[in-house]
Amino acid sequence: MSQMVYKAGGNEVIWSIKCSYKIINDDEVEQHLSDGWVDHPHKMLNPAEPEPEKKSTRKKKADNDESNNEV
């Protein structure tokens, strides 16, 4: 069987992350992991950095729904 491994900083974009990837045999996974490759694209993100945010196109709801029509 085979598996993909990923390394940050390549020319490919996978899940909005620029990286390199390889398809390797299962018996090579441990060696690649010890060489800095990861087995899931999200593991390339620095835990101190938040994941890239998706921009919302929705307008924010007004803080106060009351009208300013005081009598």
TAVEN-V247880 format. One record per backbone hydrogen bond with DSSP energy under -0.5 kcal/mol. NH is the residue of the N-H (numbers start at 1). CO is the residue of the C=O. If there is no record, write none. Layout:
nh=NH co=CO
nh=NH co=CO
This chain:
nh=3 co=24
nh=5 co=22
nh=6 co=38
nh=7 co=20
nh=9 co=18
nh=12 co=19
nh=14 co=12
nh=14 co=17
nh=17 co=14
nh=19 co=12
nh=20 co=7
nh=22 co=5
nh=24 co=3
nh=24 co=22
nh=26 co=1
nh=28 co=25
nh=29 co=26
nh=32 co=28
nh=33 co=29
nh=34 co=30
nh=35 co=31
nh=36 co=33
nh=37 co=32
nh=38 co=6
nh=43 co=40
nh=44 co=41
nh=45 co=42
nh=49 co=46
nh=70 co=68
